[in-house]
């Protein structure tokens, strides 16, 4: 793999921490959201004949403030501006559209280009001042003149006041007209054209909140069947629902759960079994779930156990006590598929991320770091040693940095290009070019 780093700022603020990464449907654009409520969009540069090695270069295309901090006066609650998720809509015309959300409010943004401006107005001068009507003696036809390219981001819709709890997921449906949003206890279905109402399709809130035993952690629409969606829970279960069965999907169509091995049960079992991310494969045949220690691939036709299980950082099982004390055990790692569903990727600590080949069952650990971020640098596989004696190129499990964590990753929909967010840095990796 070859690497390029996008953001190399030495000084950074908490608001610069990247909180979501998402390629658009073509892979030409890559959007990141951060804790400061900003969205930065990178554009893939076209390959030039005199510099063919820059095939994977992504440069800043547009930056805009998506969300601002707010205050809920009824609940005396501050609402962070942090962007929780970004989802692109399929491109229908020259403009691009994306949904971005913080804890409470979802916004639909239009990103469009302007490289021409109208000149030769009748009622106003070129500097915009209105002309004296008595000085207008002839009619002019305005003409379009070229200008420097300007990328504009404008909010087209604001979907607010529908979630009591924090929004953790948004997912655009395959009908491209609706999308769902999920918080801890409810999932709502929205129409992209209608902002003042949504339909509540899942509600797991008990009558008495003291009886609450699980919360919704992630939700996603099926890539091809617009009536099907899944949501995962903090108990390590996944429910597949069909909106054709009932308006309120309080009864699932399928229930995916792996029975727990009683011999490995511990105080931390329930915490580490909580699912932090669920993603359908592009084919729609499989789905992938990420819990604290592993990634599992499920066949939608088999509910009792996953068809594949990949250990992400099993060496941390002996460290769960200290990870509980420093709150890292509650970190929410995401996962993603490559374009052909043959490989999967997810993050770990020490700025490590893991890739698993589903065909060969081979896996690799790579590191996103400043040292390896020089242009055209080759990434070396990393290994973590758990025993007493470690080899020269291994890193001891005791010297891992738990403050450096890769929670958000994205894979290009067609090419072997990946984006990895490491705190406030975005790294772009691509296959080596011969």
C-alpha positions in Angstrom: 0.0 0.0 0.0 1.1 3.5 -0.7 0.2 6.4 1.5 -0.5 10.1 1.4 -1.4 12.2 4.3 -3.8 15.1 3.8 -3.7 17.2 7.0 -0.3 17.6 8.6 -1.0 20.5 11.1 1.3 20.4 14.0 -1.0 22.4 16.3 -4.5 21.2 16.7 -7.6 21.6 18.8 -10.2 19.2 20.1 -12.6 20.6 17.5 -10.3 19.3 14.8 -10.8 15.6 15.7 -12.4 13.8 12.8 -15.6 12.1 13.7 -16.8 10.6 10.4 -15.4 9.7 7.0 -17.4 8.9 3.9 -16.7 8.4 0.1 -19.5 9.4 -2.3 -21.0 6.8 -4.6 -18.4 7.3 -7.4 -15.5 7.7 -5.0 -14.6 11.0 -6.7 -15.4 12.9 -3.4 -14.5 12.1 0.2 -16.2 13.9 3.1 -15.0 14.2 6.6 -16.9 15.7 9.6 -15.2 16.8 12.8 -16.0 17.7 16.4 -16.1 21.4 15.5 -19.2 20.9 13.3 -17.2 21.4 10.0 -17.5 19.3 6.9 -14.4 19.1 4.7 -14.8 17.6 1.2 -11.8 16.3 -0.8 -11.8 15.8 -4.5 -9.9 13.1 -6.4 -7.4 14.7 -8.8 -7.4 13.5 -12.4 -4.3 11.6 -13.4 -1.9 13.7 -15.5 0.5 12.2 -18.0 3.5 14.0 -16.7 2.7 13.0 -13.0 1.1 9.5 -13.2 2.2 8.7 -9.6 -0.4 11.2 -8.3 -3.3 8.9 -9.1 -4.6 8.8 -5.5 -4.2 12.5 -4.7 -7.2 14.0 -3.0 -7.2 17.8 -2.5 -9.5 20.0 -0.5 -12.6 20.8 -2.6 -14.9 22.6 -0.2 -15.0 23.4 3.6 -18.1 24.6 5.4 -19.6 24.8 8.8 -22.4 22.3 9.0 -23.6 22.6 12.6 -23.2 25.1 15.4 -23.4 24.5 19.2 -26.9 24.8 20.5 -28.6 24.9 23.9 -31.8 23.1 24.8 -33.4 25.5 27.3 -36.2 23.0 28.3 -33.7 20.4 29.4 -30.8 22.8 30.3 -28.7 20.7 27.9 -25.8 21.7 25.6 -26.0 20.2 22.1 -22.6 19.6 20.6 -21.9 20.7 17.1 -19.9 17.4 16.5 -20.8 15.7 13.2 -21.8 12.1 14.0 -22.4 10.9 10.5 -22.3 11.9 6.9 -24.2 10.1 4.1 -24.0 11.0 0.4 -27.0 10.9 -1.9 -26.5 9.3 -5.4 -25.7 12.0 -7.9 -28.6 13.0 -10.1 -27.2 16.1 -11.8 -24.2 18.4 -11.7 -24.6 19.1 -8.0 -23.8 16.8 -5.1 -26.0 16.3 -2.1 -25.1 15.0 1.4 -26.8 14.5 4.7 -24.9 15.4 7.9 -26.1 15.1 11.5 -25.1 16.0 15.0 -26.8 14.6 18.1 -30.2 16.2 17.3 -30.4 17.8 13.8 -30.0 16.4 10.3 -29.2 18.8 7.4 -29.3 18.2 3.7 -26.5 20.1 1.9 -26.2 20.9 -1.8 -22.6 21.3 -3.0 -22.5 23.0 -6.4 -19.9 24.7 -8.7 -20.0 28.1 -10.3 -17.5 29.0 -12.9 -19.6 31.7 -14.8 -21.3 34.8 -13.8 -23.9 37.0 -15.5 -22.7 40.5 -16.7 -24.5 43.3 -18.5 -27.6 43.8 -16.3 -30.1 46.5 -17.2 -31.1 47.7 -13.8 -27.7 47.6 -12.0 -24.1 48.3 -12.6 -21.3 45.7 -12.6 -20.5 46.5 -8.9 -24.2 45.7 -8.0 -25.4 49.3 -7.4 -28.9 50.1 -8.9 -28.8 52.4 -11.9 -31.0 55.5 -12.2 -34.0 54.4 -14.4 -33.8 57.7 -16.3 -30.2 56.9 -17.5 -31.4 53.6 -19.0 -31.8 54.3 -22.7 -31.4 50.9 -24.2 -32.0 47.2 -23.3 -29.1 44.9 -22.9 -29.0 41.1 -23.0 -27.0 39.8 -20.0 -24.2 37.4 -21.0 -22.4 34.7 -19.0 -18.7 35.4 -18.5 -16.1 32.9 -17.1 -14.9 33.4 -13.6 -12.7 31.5 -11.1 -14.3 28.3 -10.0 -16.3 28.7 -6.8 -17.7 25.7 -4.8 -20.8 26.6 -2.8 -22.4 24.6 0.0 -25.9 25.6 0.8 -28.3 24.0 3.3 -31.4 22.8 1.4 -33.4 21.1 4.2 -33.2 20.9 8.0 -34.7 17.9 9.7 -35.1 18.8 13.4 -37.0 18.1 16.6 -37.6 14.4 16.0 -35.1 12.7 18.3 -35.2 12.8 22.1 -31.9 11.0 22.4 -28.6 11.3 20.5 -28.7 10.4 16.8 -26.1 7.6 16.1 -27.0 6.6 12.5 -28.4 8.0 9.3 -28.9 5.8 6.2 -30.2 6.7 2.8 -32.6 4.2 1.4 -32.3 2.5 -2.0 -35.4 4.3 -3.3 -33.3 7.5 -3.0 -36.4 9.3 -1.7 -36.3 8.3 2.0 -33.8 7.8 4.7 -33.8 6.6 8.3 -32.3 8.1 11.4 -31.7 6.2 14.7 -31.1 7.3 18.3 -30.7 5.1 21.4 -34.3 4.1 21.6 -36.1 5.0 18.3 -35.7 4.9 14.5 -37.5 7.4 12.3 -38.1 7.2 8.6 -38.0 10.6 6.7 -38.8 11.7 3.2 -36.1 13.8 1.7 -38.6 16.5 0.6 -40.5 16.7 3.9 -38.9 18.3 7.0 -41.8 18.8 9.4 -42.6 15.2 10.1 -41.2 11.7 10.1 -42.6 8.3 10.8 -41.4 6.4 13.9 -40.7 2.9 12.6 -39.0 1.4 15.7 -39.6 2.3 19.4 -37.9 0.2 22.1 -38.5 2.7 24.9 -40.1 0.8 27.9 -43.0 2.3 29.8 -40.7 2.4 32.8 -37.2 3.6 32.0 -35.9 1.6 34.9 -36.7 -1.6 32.9 -34.4 -0.5 30.1 -32.0 -3.3 29.2 -30.6 -2.4 25.8 -30.2 0.5 23.4 -30.0 0.8 19.6 -26.3 1.3 18.6 -26.5 1.5 14.7 -29.0 1.1 11.9 -28.7 0.8 8.1 -31.0 0.4 5.1 -30.6 -2.6 2.8 -28.7 -1.6 -0.4 -31.3 -3.0 -2.8 -34.5 -3.7 -1.0 -36.1 -0.4 0.2 -38.4 -2.1 2.6 -35.6 -3.8 4.6 -33.3 -2.4 7.3 -31.3 -3.7 10.2 -30.4 -2.3 13.6 -28.0 -3.5 16.2 -28.1 -3.3 20.0 -25.9 -3.0 23.0 -26.7 -6.6 23.8 -24.8 -7.8 20.7 -28.0 -8.7 18.7 -29.1 -7.6 15.3 -32.7 -7.3 14.2 -33.7 -7.3 10.5 -37.1 -5.6 9.9 -39.4 -5.5 6.9 -41.5 -2.3 6.6 -44.1 -4.2 4.5 -45.1 -6.2 7.6 -46.3 -3.4 9.7 -46.0 0.4 10.0 -44.3 0.1 13.4 -41.6 -2.5 13.1 -41.7 -3.6 16.8 -41.5 -7.2 15.6 -38.5 -8.1 13.7 -38.4 -10.5 10.7 -35.0 -12.0 11.6 -33.0 -12.0 14.8 -29.2 -12.5 14.6 -27.4 -13.6 17.7 -24.4 -15.7 18.5 -24.8 -17.8 21.7 -22.3 -16.9 24.3 -19.6 -19.4 25.4 -20.3 -19.8 29.2 -16.6 -20.6 29.8 -15.4 -17.2 28.6 -18.1 -15.2 30.5 -16.7 -12.3 32.6 -17.7 -9.0 34.2 -16.9 -7.3 30.8 -18.8 -9.8 28.6 -21.9 -7.6 28.1 -19.8 -4.4 27.4 -17.6 -6.0 24.8 -20.4 -7.8 23.0 -22.2 -4.4 22.3 -22.2 -3.8 18.5 -20.7 -0.5 17.5 -21.4 -0.7 13.8 -23.4 -2.7 11.2 -22.9 -2.5 7.5 -24.6 -4.4 4.6 -22.3 -5.8 1.9 -22.7 -4.1 -1.5 -24.4 -7.3 -2.8 -26.9 -7.2 0.0 -26.3 -10.9 0.8 -24.2 -10.3 3.9 -23.9 -7.9 6.8 -20.9 -7.1 9.0 -21.0 -6.2 12.6 -18.2 -4.8 14.8 -18.0 -5.4 18.5 -15.1 -4.4 20.8 -12.8 -7.3 20.0 -14.0 -8.7 16.7 -15.7 -8.3 13.3 -18.3 -10.8 12.3 -19.8 -11.4 8.9 -23.4 -12.7 8.8 -25.3 -14.4 6.0 -28.8 -12.9 6.0 -30.2 -16.4 5.5 -28.5 -17.7 8.7 -29.5 -16.2 12.0 -27.9 -18.5 14.7 -24.3 -17.6 14.1 -22.0 -15.6 11.9 -20.4 -17.3 8.9 -17.0 -15.5 9.5 -15.4 -14.1 12.7 -12.2 -12.1 12.6 -10.3 -11.2 15.8 -9.2 -7.5 15.6 -7.1 -7.2 18.8 -7.6 -10.4 20.8 -4.5 -9.5 22.8 -6.5 -6.8 24.6 -8.7 -9.4 26.3 -6.2 -9.5 29.2 -6.2 -5.7 29.4 -10.0 -5.2 29.7 -9.8 -4.1 33.4 -7.5 -1.2 32.6 -9.5 -0.4 29.4 -12.6 -0.2 31.5 -10.9 2.2 34.0 -9.8 4.6 31.2 -13.2 4.3 29.4 -11.6 2.9 26.2 -13.8 -0.2 26.5 -16.7 2.1 25.4 -15.0 3.2 22.2 -17.2 2.7 19.1 -15.1 1.3 16.2 -16.6 1.4 12.7 -16.0 -1.1 9.9 -16.3 -1.1 6.1 -16.3 -3.3 3.0 -14.2 -2.9 -0.1 -16.0 -2.4 -3.4 -16.2 -6.1 -4.3 -17.1 -7.3 -0.7 -13.9 -9.5 -0.8 -12.1 -7.6 2.0 -13.1 -5.7 5.2 -11.4 -3.1 7.3 -11.7 -1.8 10.8 -9.6 0.3 13.3 -7.7 -0.4 16.5 -5.4 1.4 18.9 -1.9 2.8 18.5 -3.1 4.2 15.1 -3.3 0.6 13.8 -6.0 -0.6 11.4 -6.8 -4.1 10.4 -7.6 -5.5 7.0 -9.0 -9.0 6.4 -9.2 -10.9 3.1 -12.3 -13.0 3.1 -11.1 -15.3 0.3 -7.6 -16.2 1.6 -8.5 -15.5 5.3 -5.2 -13.6 5.5 -5.1 -10.5 7.6 -2.7 -7.6 8.0 -2.1 -4.8 10.6 -1.0 -1.4 9.3 -0.2 1.8 11.0 -1.2 5.3 10.1 1.7 7.5 11.3 3.8 10.6 10.5 6.9 8.5 10.0 5.3 6.5 7.1 3.4 9.4 5.7 6.0 10.6 3.2 4.8 10.5 -0.4 5.1 7.1 -2.0 6.1 5.5 1.3 5.3 1.8 1.6 3.5 0.6 4.7 5.1 -2.2 6.6 2.9 -4.7 8.4 2.9 -4.3 12.2 2.8 -7.1 14.7 1.9 -7.0 18.4 3.8 -9.3 20.8 1.9 -10.7 23.8 4.5 -13.1 25.1 7.6 -12.3 27.2 10.1 -12.2 24.4 9.4 -10.1 21.4 11.0 -10.0 18.0 12.8 -6.9 16.7 9.9 -5.7 14.5 7.2 -6.4 17.0 5.6 -3.9 19.4 4.7 -5.0 23.0 1.1 -5.0 24.0 2.1 -3.0 27.1 3.5 -0.1 25.0 0.4 0.4 22.9 -1.0 4.0 23.0 -4.7 3.9 23.7 -5.1 7.6 23.1 -4.3 7.0 19.4 -7.3 5.2 18.0 -8.7 4.7 14.5 -12.5 4.7 14.9 -13.5 5.9 11.4 -12.4 4.3 8.1 -13.8 4.3 4.6 -13.1 2.3 1.4 -13.4 3.7 -2.1 -16.5 2.0 -3.8 -14.4 0.9 -6.8 -10.7 1.3 -6.4 -8.2 0.1 -3.8 -8.1 3.4 -2.1 -8.9 3.8 1.6 -9.3 6.7 4.0 -8.3 6.5 7.6 -9.0 9.1 10.3 -6.4 9.2 13.1 -7.5 11.8 15.6 -7.1 15.1 13.6 -5.3 13.6 10.6 -6.8 12.1 7.5 -4.6 9.5 5.7 -5.3 8.3 2.2 -3.7 5.0 1.2 -3.7 3.4 -2.2 -2.4 0.4 -4.0 1.1 0.6 -5.2 1.5 1.6 -8.9 3.9 -0.3 -10.9 
